[in-house]
């Protein structure tokens, strides 16, 4: 919590000379020293990448331009991830044809700039609604109750309320199919 530092004003010590006029008291809040920030993920030995929540409210090309503008291009990254889900999205759900057109408008420029095929994150609900009807890409499946009934996934999110030391609050827990070998391939993979 902030500490206070005050200057000016005050009361003379008891038994001291009579009070003389003083300027009003001024107090400034001073932040307590913060602990040093944690090391960057790469310094901790973690592979990093960029994730995009695909909104049904904006054109795919606009979303691609924003993604390209904010994600660094000068360092090794995992493949870009584009999240297709209904929770937290616009209430108007696109048809599979509409979604595919906008998703292709996003994927084309993003994959060209980053040199890797994107991974598509799908919730169970989105997977059912769009199964086999959107751009074929490696999959990150969210299935909280059961292991996916298909084997073509790269990542599987099996929990959304996990705990990890050093992180306050809930975190998603995921499995990478293929372990360290797959991770190295994803970091090096280009299309």
N, C-alpha and C positions, 0 to 999 in steps of 0.2 A: 504494500500500500504506500501511497505517497507520504513523505514526511513533510513537516512544515519548517520553514526557516523564516524567522522574523527579524526585522531590523527597525531601529528607531523606537520612539515612545518608551513606555515602561514607567516604572515607579522607582524613585530613589530608595536606597536601602534605609531601613529603620534607623533613626538617630542621625541620619546624614543631613547635609545642607538642605534648605527648602527647595522644593521642586522648581525647576526653571522650565520655561516653555520648550517643548520638544515637538518635532514634526510628528504627524500621526504614524501609528504603527503600520508597516507594510509587510505582509506575509506572502511568500511565494511557495507554491508546492514544488517539492523536489522529488523526483521519482527515486525510489530506492534502487540501488544497483541491481541489475538483472543478471541472472546466470548467463554465461556465454551461450550463444546459439549452438545447437547440435551440429556436427560436421555434415557437409553436404552428403547426399545419399551415395554418390560415387566413392567418396572418401571412406565410407563405411562398407564398401564392397558390394553395393547394390546396383543392379541394372535398372535403368530408368527409361521411361517412355512417356508419351503424351496420350491423353484420353479426351474424347469429345462426346458430350451429350448431344445427340442429334435432335434438334427441335423440329416438330412438324409445322411450326409457325413461320419459318424463314426458308428461303430458297437454299438448296444445297450448295450452290456456287458461292453465295454470300458467306455461308458457314465455313467453306473451304478457305476462302480468302482470309477470314479471321484466324483460323487455325494456323495457316501458313505464316501469318504475320506475327503470331505470338510464340510459336514453338521454335526453339533454336535449331539451326540447320548445320552447325559447325561441330557437332559432337555425336558420338555413337548413341543411338537410341533403339529401344525396342520398336517393333512396328507400331504405327499409329493405331489407336483403338477408337472405333465409333460405336456408341451406345444407342441401341434401338430399344426403347421401352415406352410404355404408356404412362406409368407413374411419374407425376411431375411434368408431363408434357402437355401440349395443347389438347383441348378436348376433342377437336375434330381429327379423327383418325383417317389417314390417307388410305386409299385402296392400295393393294399390292403394286399395281402399275404406277400409281403416283409416287409411292415411296421409292420404288426402284429407280424411277427417273431422277428424283431429287438425290437419292443416295449415290447414283452414278455421277451426278454433277459434283458431289462432294469428293468421292473417291478418286476420280480421274486426276484432278490437279494435286490432291494430297499425295497420292502414290507417285506421281511424276516428280514432285519436289523431294520427297523423302526416300525414293528409290526402293520402297518396300510395299508389298501388298498389306493393306490394312487388315486388322482383325475386327470382326463384328461381334459386339457384345449383345446378347439377346436374353431377355427374361423368358421364363416359361410361357407367359401369356403372348409375348411378341413372337416367339418361335412358333407357337400354334397358329397365330393369325397370319404369319408370313412364310411359313415353312415352304422351302423350295421355290419361293416366288420372288426373292430378292437376290441381289448380286452375290454370287458364290465367292466366299472368302473364308479364311480360317475363322473358327468360332471360339468365342468366350461365352460359355453358357452359364446362366444363373439358375440353379435348381436347388432350392433350400431344403426340400424334403427328401429327395431321392437323388442318387447318382444318375446322371443323364443316361437315357436308354439308347444313346448312340455313341459311337466312338470317334467321331470326326472333330472333336473339340481339342483346342490347344490349352485353354484355361477352363476351369470349372469353379464357379463361386458356390461354395457349399454352406456359407454362413454369412449373416449380415450384422451380427451382434457379438463379434469376437473381441477379445482383449489382447493387447500387445503392450509389453513393458515400454514405457516412455511415451505412450500416446494416451491422452485423456479421451474417454468416450469409446463408443462402439467403432469397430472396424470390420470391413469385409474380409473374409478368409477365403483363399483360393488355392487351387491345386494347379500346377503346371504339369501337363502330361508329357513325360519324356525326361524330366529332371534336368540336370546340368548340361547334358548334351543338347537337348532341345533349346535351352536358354542360350547357349553359345550360337546355335544355328539362327535363332531369332535375332540376335544382335548382329550377326554377319549377313543375314538373308537379304538379298536384293532380287527384284524380279527382272 
